[in-house]
Amino acid sequence: MPNSSTWDAPTISNRTPADLAGRVLVHDRSRKHWRDWLASFGIECSDTERGPVFDQTALAIDAAVAGQGIALARTALTSLDLIAGRLVRPLEEARPAEFAYWIVCRKSVADEPKISQFRSWLIEQVQEDRMKADFTAIGRTEPALMAGAQTLAYPPK
């Protein structure tokens, strides 16, 4: 989902992905991600080539925090910036990310109490951060379901 700072959060529900036309897009490794994200909404955008390209997602997110444009990033990676108000979502739209996070351990210890307690705690923390990010990022009073979503992020005004 996109994340950025030049649009007011209260008007988010009135925006569509097409409203990104002419905005500076911050790229993470490839300009292809923006083109694919917009295409998933049926938007053919010829100007997805604009904006800086960073070789790490964290740098793209930092660029959005610094007001350099709108970044496309995973909600999991932007949640703390969304919760802290350093980023806001300019759009409600989200799409499933192509990658996932996994909790892994040896099968022989997977059911040990300390492992299952840690797994439960970690899942709880992720759900809590996701809910907080959804509330604060778009001014909702109800949680949005955006598990594993890509998000747009930009700094608030």
C-alpha positions in Angstrom: 0.0 0.0 0.0 1.3 3.5 -0.8 2.7 5.8 2.0 3.4 9.6 1.9 3.1 13.8 3.2 1.4 16.1 0.8 -2.2 15.0 1.1 -4.5 15.5 4.1 -5.5 12.2 5.7 -9.2 13.1 6.2 -9.7 13.1 2.4 -8.3 9.6 1.9 -11.7 8.0 1.2 -12.3 10.3 -1.7 -9.1 9.3 -3.5 -8.3 6.5 -6.0 -5.1 5.1 -7.3 -5.6 7.2 -10.5 -5.0 10.3 -8.3 -1.3 9.4 -8.1 -0.8 10.8 -11.6 1.8 13.5 -11.6 3.0 12.6 -8.0 6.6 11.7 -7.3 6.9 8.0 -6.9 9.7 6.5 -4.7 10.9 3.2 -6.0 12.4 0.2 -4.2 14.9 -1.6 -6.4 12.7 -1.5 -9.5 10.3 0.8 -11.2 8.2 -2.3 -12.1 6.5 -2.4 -8.7 4.6 0.8 -9.2 3.6 -0.2 -12.7 2.3 -3.6 -11.5 0.6 -2.1 -8.4 -1.3 0.5 -10.6 -2.1 -2.2 -13.2 -3.7 -4.3 -10.5 -6.4 -1.5 -10.3 -6.7 -1.4 -14.1 -4.7 1.8 -14.4 -2.3 2.2 -17.3 0.2 4.8 -16.2 2.9 5.9 -18.6 4.8 8.0 -16.0 5.7 5.4 -13.4 9.3 6.0 -14.4 9.5 9.2 -12.4 11.0 9.5 -9.0 14.1 8.2 -7.2 15.1 4.5 -7.0 16.6 3.0 -3.8 18.3 -0.4 -3.5 16.6 -1.0 -0.1 13.0 -0.8 1.1 14.1 1.0 4.3 15.7 3.8 2.2 12.6 4.2 0.1 10.5 4.5 3.3 13.0 7.0 4.7 12.6 9.0 1.5 8.9 9.1 1.9 9.3 10.2 5.6 11.6 13.0 4.3 8.9 14.2 1.9 10.6 13.1 -1.3 7.6 11.3 -2.7 5.2 8.4 -2.2 6.6 5.0 -1.5 5.1 1.6 -2.1 6.0 -0.6 0.8 4.7 -3.4 3.0 2.4 -2.4 5.9 4.6 -4.5 8.2 7.6 -2.3 7.3 5.8 1.0 7.6 3.6 0.3 10.7 5.8 2.1 13.2 6.0 5.2 11.0 2.3 5.1 10.4 1.6 4.7 14.2 4.0 7.6 15.1 2.4 9.8 12.4 5.6 10.2 10.4 3.7 8.6 7.4 0.1 8.5 6.4 -1.7 6.5 3.7 -2.9 8.7 0.9 -5.2 5.9 -0.3 -7.2 3.1 1.3 -6.4 0.6 -1.5 -4.0 -2.2 -0.7 -2.9 -5.4 -2.5 -1.4 -8.6 -1.1 2.4 -8.5 -1.1 4.3 -11.1 -3.1 6.4 -12.1 -0.1 5.5 -13.3 3.4 7.2 -13.6 6.8 7.5 -17.0 8.5 8.3 -18.1 12.0 10.6 -21.1 11.6 12.2 -23.5 14.0 13.2 -27.2 14.1 10.1 -29.4 13.9 11.3 -31.3 17.0 10.9 -28.2 19.2 7.9 -26.5 17.5 5.5 -27.5 20.2 7.7 -26.7 23.2 6.0 -24.1 25.5 8.7 -21.5 25.1 8.4 -21.7 21.3 4.6 -21.7 21.2 4.6 -18.8 23.7 7.0 -16.8 21.6 5.0 -17.6 18.4 1.8 -16.4 20.1 3.4 -13.3 21.4 4.9 -12.4 18.1 1.6 -12.9 16.2 -0.2 -10.8 18.8 2.4 -8.0 18.4 2.0 -8.0 14.6 -1.8 -7.9 14.9 -1.7 -5.1 17.4 0.7 -3.0 15.3 -1.4 -3.7 12.2 -4.5 -2.5 14.0 -2.8 0.6 15.4 -1.4 1.4 11.9 -4.8 1.0 10.3 -6.5 3.3 12.8 -3.9 6.1 12.8 -2.9 5.9 9.1 -6.3 6.6 7.7 -8.2 8.0 10.7 -10.5 5.0 11.0 -12.4 4.0 14.1 -12.6 0.4 13.0 -9.7 -1.9 12.0 -9.1 -2.5 8.3 -8.0 -6.0 7.2 -4.7 -5.4 5.4 -2.6 -8.5 6.3 0.5 -8.7 4.2 -0.5 -5.7 2.1 1.6 -3.3 0.2 0.9 0.2 1.4 1.6 3.7 0.1 3.3 6.0 2.6 4.1 9.6 2.8 4.8 12.1 5.6 1.8 14.0 7.1 1.4 17.7 6.5 
